[in-house]
């Protein structure tokens, strides 16, 4: 047993009812060899305090964060993924929350859905935080047991089995981890060491963790050890770092860079994917370490979400107010990634972002929905309930065919109408404070201040609200079949996009606010042309844009349309010389085919 508790001269461990004193070293670590076995329950006694505290690095908390820790044998599980090599290139990410992904809300139940996701074309599962948290349900972003997979979803070996099953069907698994703060309920870190935290920085969610103070070494080790732990002991294929703008560090090696380095070292020959949420969208996070960056693989492109939502729903307030939702913005996302790269951002009244024009487009993660954005509506409603179906089909095509890394949110692939709201099971008075904080955050949207709207908002601690978010799949439901077919076909198309010497080469144009042209160039002139029309029907045969002209000796042939009846569309008119009808509120993909083939 070993624990960092520099604030105490004496520390003991109580294991299976017996107390054992620990030896203290000069750095404030207390340790000793004690008798125990897998399943033993233990906790720490700090000085004269009679309370028994759980281990800050506990591998299991069977009774939750307030209970005793449990000894786990990390080598007992029989892995079958010896040939697994990690996340593949050009990932397609799928975000899921274990407690609502299935009606059962368990790891074993979630494992039963993995083959279907692989068949759809998903390659990476992004699992919302699994670190132990208080209560019977929650999103997981107020976790307190960073090393303990939540007992709400199963045992630690159930998580190992989930990862093993994912690898067996070709799915990588990355965990959403929270290193910017620790939740308030069940957080006993301060009892061990006040220096876990610092007052040098203001954190949105309480005290900032101490990553750069004189005694920050053990705190950094606690985090970096957690990074290696998930990858080595659970075979996960990477991490998604939550709200990295709230990770404060003035060290020579920023903690984010250290996390990336540690993840790759722990993986050895396996490929890992390290991504991040970063509200300012700073290019440094995805700049290679050799050029002074942090070396992450990708960050969220919130700009793409905000622009497409503006087009789909019309929301033009709060953090959507700097976007027009037109073709020029989508073209810029396709060519340059994030939209704000240092220019003035009116909503925040300051510059936003940093230049990243030379970064690969794969460093951006695009999405139409994620857990935050679905929940930041009046009742956690999804785009399938808010947008015109034709527009949503077209935007889904844009999402999945752009060169950026796409991400889907659970249920999006079959048009789930189940909501996703913010839920967290806390006791009073914390539950009231959480509810008030949530209302204050949503108050940035003027329409959500309406008392009639607020009357429909369930409090975060409402058990029914959480359970209503659980996905319900019906293989006979026609609408679900149509949406699933749309996503399956688009992901198949994505894998077939043309290449030039093995690389995707793309250019585009936005002749007006409603028309977007994207051209994928291919070897031997086997080009594709993607046309997205967010306005009414139009003819593009005489459009004064050279990208619409087919290669010499070739003609455009329809390859795919978002208006195909199998997706619930109205059908697409055929093209003829001088007549190239483009349906309104649709996306079509054309391929360049030798003219003689068409004549035949």
ABEGO torsion letter per residue (X at the ends): XBBBBAABABBBBBBGGBBBBBBBBAAGBBBBBBBBBBGBBBBBBBEABABBBBBAABABBAAEAABBBBBBBAAABBBAAAABAEBBBGBBBBBBBAAAABAAGBAAAAAAAAAAAAAAGBABBBBBBABBBBEABEAGAABABAABBBAAAEBAAAAAAAAAAAAAAGBBBBBBBBAABBBABGBAAAAABAAABBAABBBAAEBBBBAABAAAAAAAAAAAAAAAAAAAAAGBAEBBBBGAAABBBABABBAAAAAAAAAAAAAEABBBBBBBBBAAGBAAAABBAAAGBAGBABBBBAAAAAAAAAAAAGBBBEAAAABAGBAAAAAAAAAAEBABAGBBBAAAGBBBEBBAAABBAAABBBBABBAAAAAABAAGBBAAAABBAAAAAAAAAAAAABABBBBBBBGAAAGBABBBBBBBBBBOAAAAAAAAAAAAAAAABAAAABAAAAAABBBAABAAAAAAABBBBBAABAAAAAAAAAAAAAAAAAAABBBBGGBBBBBBBBABAABBBBBBBBBGGBBBBBBBBABBBBBAAABBBAAABBBBGBBBBBABBAABAAAGBAEBBBBBBGBBBBBBGBBBBBBBBBAAAAAX
